[in-house]
Amino acid sequence: MQTFETLAVTVENHIAHVQLNRPEKANAMNLPMWGELQTCFEALSDEPDVRVIVLSGAGKNFCAGIDLDMFASIAGDAKQEPARAAEQLRQTILRLQGNLTAIEKCRKPVLAAIHGNCVGGGIDMVSCCDMRYCADDAVFSIKEIDIGMTADVGTLQRLPHIIPQGVVRELAYTGRDVEAGEAYEIGLVNQVYESREALLEGVMAIAADIASKSPLAIRGTKEMLVYTRDHSVADGLNYIATWNASMLSQADVMAALTARMEKKVAKFDS
């Protein structure tokens, strides 16, 4: 893997660990981080040695949201003709959406390990992940409403598929904090751990379990889950029939069945 200015990436035992790496800024998302997230997850999607990804934050917080210094550059030239300025801003928003959508489009499962503050853009980010886990000090907030704007990079589109509609609306309208216990109760996170250390240990164990499965079957499962979220049941059934008709691996099925009978760990190609 290449090195990044705002991310720290390691790969071990088929698990990539991606850390937001601006701890002195509470991992606030500056312009380089947005672009690097897309570059990183697109690269990991195609990396044969990686089967699952854990996303976490360095320092005391997971992510403080968008770096406020970015707003000046996004705002553009006040003297620019209004319609053209509006089009330019729209293109910027679409680019930022694409930066995070790369996490969702990544063919490998992405597990978010969240501690401390996860606000604003941090919510956009973890909403793109397959699963979310947190330490007991985690605090979540859709903060855009408190700075006079509508969240526009994915939270309002993805969160209603993760937690109940009424809860999403309350959080989006009020911007109030959600602590770890409530995050678990509403289904925002799968599990709460007693500390950051326990969080990383627990999430890495789940990642290792996923990494032991057929990589092709895992990739197909993610493809189906994302597709089914946005399509009808009939469309989803049709797609999985086509997928398995062409990409069901007899070799992987036999390896998995043999390993189960012999009580061994199956070995799969990437």
N, C-alpha and C positions, 0 to 999 in steps of 0.2 A: 504493500500500500504506500501511496505517496504521503508525504507529510503535509500537515495543514497548519494554518496560522491560529485557528480558533477551535480546532478539534484535536483530540488525542485518540488514536486508533491502534488497537492491538488485536492480534488474531492468535488464538490458541485452542487446540482441540476442536476445530471447526466452528468456534464461537468468536465472532468479532465483537469487541467492546468499544463502542464509540462514546467518548466523553466530551460534552460541551466543556471547553477549556478556557474560559475567561473568568476564573474564580474571583479575581479582584473586582470584577464588574457584576458579580452575581450571575454570570453567564448570560448577561443581556445580549440580545441578538443584534450585532452590528452588521453592516452591509457585507463584509467578507464572510461572516458565519452563514448567512442565508445562502450564498452561492456555494460555499463549501459543503453544506449539508446535502445539496443536490448532487454535487460531484462525488461526494463520499458514498452516498447510498446507491447511486447508479453504478459506481465501481464495485461495491460489495454485492450488488445484485448479480453481477457477471463474474464474480470471483469464485472459481470452482471449489476452493478450499473452505469457503464460508457457507455454513448451513443455517445459521441463526445469528441474530444480532441483538445485543443488549445496549440500550441507549441510557446514559446516566449523565450527571453533571458533576464537575469537579468543585471542590470547596464546600461552602455552607449551604448553597441553594442549587436546585435543579436549573431553574431559568427564571430570570426577572422580566422576561418579555422583550419586546423590541427596545433597542437602545434608543433613548430619546434624541441622541445626536443625529439619528437617521432622519428624523422628521424634517429638518431643514433641507436636506438634500432631496427628499421626496416631494416637498412642497413646490419646488421649481421656481421659476422666475415670475414674480408678481406682475411684471410688465407684459408677460406673454399674452397673446390673444386668448380669451377665456375658453373657447371651444377646443383650441389646440392644446391648451394646458390641461384641460379635462381629459382629452384623449391620451396625453402623455402619462397622466396619473393613472388612468385605467390600465395602460400597458405595464406600468410599474407594479400595480397590485396583482395583475395576472402573472407577472414574473415571480413575485414573492409566493403566490399560491403554488406555482410550479415547483419552486424550491422545496416546499414541504411535501407536496404531493409525491415527490420522489421517494419519500419514506413509505407511503402507502403502495406505490407501484413496485417497490423493491420486491423481488420474487421470494426473498427469504423472510420468515417471521421476524418481527421487530418487537422486543419486549422493553418497555420503558420502566426504569428503576428510579423512582422520584423521591427526593428528600427536600426538606426546606420549602422555599417558595417556588411555586409553579403558577405563573400568572400570565395573562395576556397571550403573547405569542407562544409561551410555553404550553398553554392549553391547546392552541392550534397544532403544535408539534405532537403532543402526546395523543391527540385525537386521531392522528395518522397512524399510530402504532397498532399492532395486533392486540396486545395486552398491556395493562398498566398495573404496576405494583408500587407501593410506597412505604416509607418509614413513618413512624408515628408522629414525627415532627412536620410532616408535609402539610402545606396549605395551598389550596387551589383557588383561583379567582379569575373570572372573565372581567378584566379591568378596563377594557376599552370604553365602556359606558361612562366611567369616571373621568375620562379625559375628553368626553364630548364626541365620541365617534362610535360607529357601528363596527363590530368585529368583522373583518373582511378577508381573512386568510384561511378559513376552513372550520373554525369552531362552530359557527351557527349551522353549517351544513353537515358536519360529521357527528357532533355531540348528540343530536336527537336520535341517532341510531345506536347510541351507547347507553344513555340514561333517559328516563321518562321525559316526555315533552314538557309537562308542567314544571318540572324541576329545571330543565334547560332554560325555560323562559324566565323563571324567577331569578336564576343566577345571572342571566344575560341582562335583565332589566335593572337589577340591584347592584351587581358587581360585588356582592358580599363574599366573604371568605368561607371556604369549605375545608374543614379540618379532616384529618385522616379517617377518623371513625365514621363521619358522615359520608365521606367519599366512598368508603366500602359499602355502606348501607344503600346508597343510591346506585351502586354498580359502576361507578367511575373507575375504581380499582378492584382487582381480583383478590388482593390480600394486603394486609397491613403488617409490617414487621416492626419489632421493638426498637430497632436502631438502624442506622445506615449500613453498618457492617453486616447485620443480619439480613438486611434487604438485598445487598449484593450477593451474599452467599446463597440466599434462597432463590433469587432470580437466576443466578448462574446454574444452580442445580436444575431448574426447570428448563433452561436453555440446553443443558447437556442432555436431558431426556429427549428433547425435540431433535437435537443433533444426531441422536442414535437411530432415528427412524430413516426410512427411505427418503433421500433428499427430493427425488422427483415427485413422490407422493405428497410430501409436505408442500412443495411448490404448487402442485395441482390443487391441494386443499385451500391454500391461500387464494389462488386464482378464483376458485369457485365461491368462496365466502365473500370476497369483494364484489364479484359479479352479481351474486344473488342479492346482495344488499340493494343494488340499484336496478334490479329487473324483477319480473314476475316469477312466480314459482314455475310456471310452464317454460319460460325462457331458461331458467336455471337448470331444470331437468334436461332440456334439450342440449344445453351446452355440456353438461357433465357426461351425457351419453356420447357426444362427439369426442370429447377430451379422452375418455377412457378407451374408446374404440381405437384411438390412434396412439395414446401415450401411456397406457397401462403396461408396466414392465413385468413380464413374466419372470425375468431374472430376479427382480426385487421381491416379488411375491414368494418365489421359492426360497430365496435367502432368508426372508422373514419367518416363513413357516418352519424351515429347517432349524433355524436358531431357536425358535420357541420349543420345538420338540427336544432339541439337544441341550436346552437351557444355557445357551451361549449368547453372546452379543453378535448380532448380524453385522456383516460388512457390506457396504453399498458403494457403488461408484457415485461420483458427484452428480 
